[in-house]
Amino acid sequence: MIKANQEILEKFSQLPVAEKKKIVSVILRDALETEPPIEVIPPDFSDEVLVLNAEEIFLELDQIEAEMSNSIRGEVWLVDLGFSAKARPCLVLSIFPGEENRALTTLVPHTTTLQKSRFEIELNLHFLKKGGFNAQNLITIPHAKMIRSLGKLNDVQFAEVERKIRIWLGL
């Protein structure tokens, strides 16, 4: 958790219960504006209903988030790579791990500065700037860092990325 969020939670824990309920109500109202809409609460809900059903609502939100982060091999996602690397497009290489395993995804970031290496795959994709993927730059990140899907490589393009990765890894 980032420091700013920790500070917010510490301040929140010091508030009176009535104030906490007001804040939770606002957060839940914002969170309920999802696509697809959350089914737990009827449209005419009150603040009290929101607070009483918070756990069930958050479980459903977690499920929606998990479904959104069920990335598919060959998709390119915008991914938060941290403050130094910013958010960058990355190609999903790994399969979905399932609920019983760690929520991790292995990726290869997109680069616009190709070096003409034998491990690079130059691709012109309409949803990305000119560039490609470098098989030497494999990373594994938590699903929570994945922001949104940008597009998908076709089978031929993805097979070429896989081929270069196998060469790089000696497989």
C-alpha positions in Angstrom: 0.0 0.0 0.0 1.4 3.4 -0.9 2.2 5.8 1.9 -0.6 8.3 1.0 -3.2 5.6 1.4 -1.8 4.4 4.7 -2.0 8.0 6.0 -5.6 8.3 4.8 -6.5 5.0 6.6 -4.8 6.1 9.8 -6.7 9.4 9.8 -10.0 7.5 9.0 -9.5 5.2 12.0 -9.3 8.3 14.3 -12.7 9.6 13.2 -15.9 9.3 15.2 -18.2 6.4 14.0 -20.8 8.7 12.6 -18.2 10.4 10.4 -16.8 7.1 9.3 -20.3 6.0 8.2 -20.7 9.1 6.1 -17.4 8.5 4.4 -18.1 4.8 3.8 -21.4 5.8 2.3 -19.8 8.2 -0.2 -17.1 5.6 -1.1 -19.7 2.9 -1.6 -21.9 5.1 -3.7 -19.0 5.9 -6.0 -17.9 2.2 -6.1 -21.5 1.1 -7.0 -21.3 3.0 -10.3 -19.7 0.1 -12.0 -20.3 -1.8 -15.3 -21.9 -4.2 -14.8 -23.8 -2.7 -11.9 -23.5 -4.4 -8.5 -26.5 -6.6 -7.8 -26.2 -6.7 -3.9 -28.1 -3.4 -3.2 -31.4 -2.3 -4.6 -31.5 1.0 -6.5 -33.3 2.8 -3.7 -30.7 2.1 -1.0 -30.1 4.2 2.0 -26.8 5.1 3.8 -27.7 2.6 6.5 -28.3 -0.2 4.0 -24.9 0.6 2.4 -23.1 0.4 5.7 -24.9 -2.8 6.8 -24.1 -4.5 3.5 -20.6 -3.2 3.1 -18.8 -6.5 3.4 -21.1 -8.2 0.8 -20.7 -5.2 -1.5 -16.9 -5.2 -1.3 -16.8 -9.0 -1.9 -18.8 -8.4 -5.1 -16.5 -5.5 -6.1 -13.5 -7.9 -5.5 -15.1 -10.4 -7.8 -15.7 -7.8 -10.5 -12.0 -6.6 -10.2 -10.8 -10.2 -10.4 -12.8 -10.8 -13.6 -11.5 -7.5 -15.1 -7.9 -8.6 -14.4 -8.4 -12.0 -15.9 -6.0 -11.1 -18.7 -5.6 -13.4 -21.6 -2.3 -14.5 -23.2 -1.7 -12.3 -26.2 -3.5 -9.3 -24.9 -1.7 -6.0 -24.4 -2.6 -4.2 -21.1 -1.7 -0.8 -19.7 0.2 -1.7 -16.5 1.4 0.4 -13.6 5.1 -0.4 -13.5 5.8 1.9 -10.6 6.7 5.6 -10.3 10.0 5.3 -12.3 8.6 3.4 -15.2 5.1 4.9 -15.1 2.2 3.0 -16.8 3.2 1.2 -19.9 1.7 -1.2 -22.4 2.7 -4.8 -21.7 2.0 -8.1 -23.5 0.5 -10.8 -21.3 2.5 -14.1 -21.6 1.2 -16.2 -18.7 -2.0 -18.0 -18.3 -4.6 -17.0 -15.6 -3.3 -18.6 -12.4 -6.7 -19.5 -10.9 -8.0 -18.6 -7.5 -5.8 -21.0 -5.6 -2.5 -19.5 -6.8 -0.9 -16.1 -6.4 -2.5 -13.4 -8.5 0.5 -12.8 -10.7 0.9 -12.2 -14.4 4.1 -12.4 -16.5 4.5 -9.7 -19.1 6.9 -8.2 -21.7 6.7 -4.4 -21.7 6.3 -2.6 -25.0 9.2 -0.3 -26.0 9.5 2.5 -28.6 13.3 2.4 -28.5 14.2 -0.8 -30.3 17.9 -1.7 -30.6 17.7 -4.2 -33.5 18.5 -7.0 -31.1 17.7 -10.6 -32.2 15.4 -10.9 -29.2 13.2 -7.9 -30.2 9.9 -8.3 -32.1 9.0 -5.2 -34.0 5.2 -4.9 -34.4 3.0 -2.2 -35.9 -0.1 -2.3 -33.8 -2.9 0.3 -34.4 -3.4 0.6 -30.6 0.3 1.3 -29.7 3.0 3.7 -30.7 5.6 2.4 -33.2 7.9 -0.1 -31.4 7.9 -3.7 -30.3 8.6 -6.1 -27.5 12.0 -7.3 -26.2 12.1 -10.9 -25.1 15.0 -10.1 -22.7 12.7 -7.9 -20.6 10.2 -10.3 -19.0 8.6 -9.2 -15.8 6.1 -10.6 -13.3 3.7 -8.3 -11.5 0.5 -8.6 -9.3 -2.8 -8.4 -11.1 -3.6 -5.3 -9.1 -1.1 -3.4 -11.2 -3.0 -4.1 -14.4 -5.1 -1.1 -15.5 -7.0 -2.0 -18.7 -6.8 -4.0 -21.9 -5.6 -2.1 -24.9 -5.8 -4.7 -27.6 -4.7 -8.1 -28.7 -1.9 -9.6 -30.9 -3.1 -11.9 -33.7 -1.9 -15.6 -33.5 1.0 -15.0 -35.9 2.3 -12.0 -34.0 2.0 -13.8 -30.6 3.8 -16.9 -32.0 6.7 -14.7 -33.0 7.0 -13.2 -29.5 6.8 -16.7 -28.0 9.5 -17.9 -30.5 11.9 -15.1 -29.5 11.3 -15.8 -25.8 12.1 -19.5 -26.2 15.3 -18.5 -27.9 16.2 -16.1 -25.1 15.4 -18.6 -22.4 17.0 -21.5 -24.3 13.8 -23.6 -24.3 
